[in-house]
Amino acid sequence: MSAFVAGFSIGLSLILAIGAQNAFVIKQGLLRRHVFWVCLVCALSDAILISAGVAGFSIVVTAHPQVEVVARYAGALFLIVYGIGSLKSAFNNKHTLDPMGSAPASLRKTLLVCLAFTWLNPHVYLDTLVLLGSVSTQYGENKHWFAVGAAMASVVFFFSLGYGARLLTPYFKKAHTWKVLEGIVGLVMLVLAWELLR
């Protein structure tokens, strides 16, 4: 149980910070579109990466640092494109500001964007493959329970974030609030892209 609790605690602490992926989950929760699938994809992606890290994939990443470089630039490019799109959306007068009334994106498109936020983020590899993979070694034969705990933290976090966001829906019936959210999301994406390129 101590390995499970440690995995859960460390895993939760690593994903609490609001980043590109979390901002996307919040937005989908507000829109009430494909929330279950978005949360599931985020949680499953984390579980795959955590399992790989605990199984020893961190050794591969350390041996081939070019993986981190490619992920960093691809992630930065994606964040810039998405960030500019959010800023344009915030200032576009024709933008539908009612989160329940705008045209829904297809499930396929939504999940592709979700996968990009997850797999093009170089920090996720550092957190899951390297950091969690390294910490798990101190639990020896119980390291699989550490992995289960960390993966469970992702499940709890993403589903709470996605379905909890709808509690804010009354505030987002005002056009101004929705514009502010789009602007903040866009700025967060661009700042994160800058940090990656720096």
URZIFEN-V595361 format. One line per field, one symbol per residue. ss: DSSP state (@ for helix, = for strand, . for the rest). psi: psi as a letter, one per 20 degrees, with the letter a starting at -180 (. if undefined). burial: I if it has 16 or more other C-alpha atoms within 10 Angstrom, else O. A space follows every 50 residues. Layout:
ss->???
psi->???
burial->???
This chain:
ss->.@@@@@@@@@@@@@@....@@@@@@@@@@@@...@@@@@@@@@@@@@@@@ @@@@@@@@@@@@@..@@@@@@@@@@@@@@@@@@@@@@@@@@......... ......@@@@@@@@@@@@@..@@@@@@@@@@@@@@@@@@@@@@@@@@@@@ @@@@@@@@@@@@@@@@@@@@@@@.@@@@@@@@@@@@@@@@@@@@@@@.
psi->hhgggggggggghhjhpoagghhgggghghilpkgghgggggghgggggg ggghijihggghhmihghgghghggggghgggghggghhhiohipoiohi iqpqqqgggghggghghgijohhhhgggggghgghhhijcijhhhggggg hhhgggghhggghhhihighhjiphgghggggggggggghghgghgh.
burial->OOIIIIIIIIIIOIIOOOOIIIIIIIIIIIIIIIIOOIIIIIIIIIIOII IIIIIIIIOOIOOOOOOIOOIIIIIIIIIIOIIIOIIOIIOOOOOIIOIO OOOOOOOOOIIOIIIIIIIIIIIIIIIIIIIIIIIIIOOOOOIIIIIIII IIIIIOIIIOIIIOIIOOIOOIOOOOOIIOIIIIIIIIIIIIIOOIOO
